[in-house]
Amino acid sequence: MAVAPLASAEIFKCVGDTGRITYQNFPCSVDSIGSHQTAAPPPPQAAEPEPTDAHLPLQRGQILSARPATPPPPVPAGEPQIGMTRDQVRAGNWGAPTDISESEEPEGWRETWSYSNNRSVQFNRLGHVQAVQR
């Protein structure tokens, strides 16, 4: 019968000059191998976040994508673009869809607007375009 060997370690509870308690695996008299504590970095400046899917809980298997480093080529005026709202798409060249469907997929909930010539626009939970098929 195999038995796992017992592991042991000494842990030291140390109180610093400012009264801060730290736990370490070497005696308190040792100065952590000559290193000194550094101040925590300042918190990042809070900017007003854009509403995105990142604020929603992730679904199992959901893949997050980063924005491209270079901007995509310009889209003709009035064409649906990633990030547009439903109202913006409806007001564009494509107008009202011929069919609207909703689905729950492994990547999350989607609403798909279908148009003639196999064109479609997919919206995320926030009502923003996440995919366009031209």
SULJOBEL-V270669 format. One record per run of one state. SS is the DSSP state (helix for helix, strand for strand, loop for the rest). FROM is the first residue (numbers start at 1). TO is the last residue. Records with the same first field share a line. If there is no record, write none. Layout:
BEGIN
SS->FROM-TO, FROM-TO
END
This chain:
BEGIN
loop->1-11, 16-20, 25-31, 35-52, 56-84, 92-98, 106-107, 115-119, 124-127, 134-134
strand->12-15, 21-24, 85-85, 99-105, 108-114, 120-123, 128-133
helix->32-34, 53-55, 86-91
END
